[in-house]
Amino acid sequence: MMHQEIQQCIDRCTKTAQMIRGITNNMVDHRARLALAEADRHIEMCIHDCLDAKEMAKS
């Protein structure tokens, strides 16, 4: 069960990161672009943490 929950979290985070990237590409305001890029980096870190947890759950 834990493996499936972690994968669902990864999938949601990936979808959210893609949405943020799409919004960022349409932004004109430099500060807004930087803030969204930072949010994207944070979500990517979360995805990597989830991938690590998924590997640990296999053990």
Residue pairs with C-beta under 8 A, 6 or more apart in sequence:
2 57
3 54
3 57
3 58
6 50
6 53
6 54
6 57
7 54
9 50
10 47
10 50
10 51
10 54
13 43
13 46
13 47
13 50
14 47
16 43
17 40
17 43
17 44
17 47
20 36
20 39
20 40
20 43
21 40
23 36
24 33
24 36
24 37
24 40
27 33
27 36
